[in-house]
Amino acid sequence: MAHVRIFRHYIHLPFVLLGLVDLLALASAFTIAVFFRFFGHLPLLEQAWPYVMPSALAFGLVNLLVMLSLGVHQARLEEGLTGMMLRSILALILSLPLLILLGYMMPDYLWYLTGDNVLPAASVFGFFLLGILRTVYFRLAGEHRFKRRVLVIGAGHRAAQLQQDLTTPFNRKGFHFVGFVNGTEEQSLISADMRLEPAAGETLQALAARLRVQEIVVAVDDRRKGGLPMEQLLECRMEGIRIIDAASFYERESRKVALEMITPGWLVFSDGFSLSAMARLAKRSSDFAASLVLLLLTWPIMLLTALAIKLEDGIKAPVFYSQERVGLNGVPFRVHKFRSMGIDAEKGGAVWALQNDQRVTRVGRFIRKLRIDELPQIFNVLKGEMAFVGPRPERPIFVQQLSDGIPFYNERHRTKPGITGWAQLCFAYADNEEDSREKLRYDLYYIKNRSLLLDVLIILQTVEVILFKKGSR
């Protein structure tokens, strides 16, 4: 199995193992630093081990959380090991004040976090150990280790979408397509190099055994036409080969929902799309608590932003910009933001935000890059109109246009809109209908698989979006 599912969210197994490798490297680095703190005297370290271990684990876990928020492990795909290590340096530096604070908060358990020169030395050792163990891990894991061998039944539009969307260089796929077998389609849309023709008299079970297939994806366009080898699929299932439909496979591997493949029936019978009463209470409580903490941390920034807007546009210029948006169950509400455009920016009517938008002020351009303009939405969260994590709220006029052109668009209003969301992490920005269609794929994935863990992951990774200026306009 090349992926694990934790609280409904799919995580590829190699990333889980890489996280464990990093935790081992960091905890070992802290232990080495303490060892040298004892002047290399091993018996002293052995005596202090029950006190060193909690601090070593805390050092590893805090650094892992910061690395997650900076996108360190994902950087391996686009920036290589060098980019990954550069981000790791930043994470090790940013973790230091957090670890010192944690040490003072829990002095009885984490005494070594505030010990003389232990943390800086542990960070240096950690950097070198991370580099060594990661290099060894990537050499051992290889390109195709942990990847399932997948056979696709179908050669029409659904199969072609799987081939096109899930074989891009930057897709974190945990599988390898061994080929596509024509199902009920009369014409194949699959490239010739990926088409498979079973030998004369060869059953699907025999073909799967010959190709060492571990999973079969059913991706025919219309099952009602018949022609699916159900008996042979059953034989494969009894042999331990996993059978999955194309829409569920696409969701699992891409972390988004394929609008072209799903039907109302798929939405009705698939798992997810629900939160227990306890989960709803936990989400609301965490939203409220996080909003209060963020308000206490950012009120000086908000005050400076208000002053900057006044200095640029005049003492009488409005600081905030309120706008009607569509919320939970389609109920409109007013969202609050720091004004980042000129006072008469929409005198000609509502338009999509554009790249290098000339209506944006100098202060507005800066606060948009760092997402400071979104901070007043904290008050929307405190009022219960928004959540910390959820689909971004859209304006009614755009909702009407998009609902007419995009199937299932209104389903994104089944949960509270959020300050940040899964789509904001995975897709840069939407300024037209096609981009909104792509963002809806991610929004539906979030609504279907939302959990407290997924919310925490999104909040952590939003730090990367802010620091590296992803998706802002």
Protein Blocks (a to p, Z undefined) as FASTA:
>chain_A
ZZdceehiacdfklmmmmmmmmmmmmmmmmmmmmmmnnopaklmmmmmmmmmmmmmmmmm
mmmmmmmmnommmmmmmnojmlmmmmmmmmmmmmmmmmmmmmmmmmmlmmmmmgghklmm
mmmmmmmmmmmmmmmmmmmnommgoiacdddedjbfmlmmmmmmmmcfklccfbdcfbdc
dfkbfbdcbdfklpccddehiafklmmmmnopabdcdfbfblmngoiafklmmmmmmnop
acddfklmmmmmnopacfklpcfklmmmpgcjiacfklmmmmmmmmmmmmmmmmmmmmmm
mmmmmmmmmmmnojklcfbdcdddddehhiacddddddfbdfklmmnopcdddehiakbc
fklmmmmmnommmmmmmmmmmnopacfbdcddddfklmmmmmmmmghklmmmmpccdfbd
fklmmpmbdcbfklmmmmmmmmmmmmmmgcfklmmmmmmmmmmmmmnogoiZZ
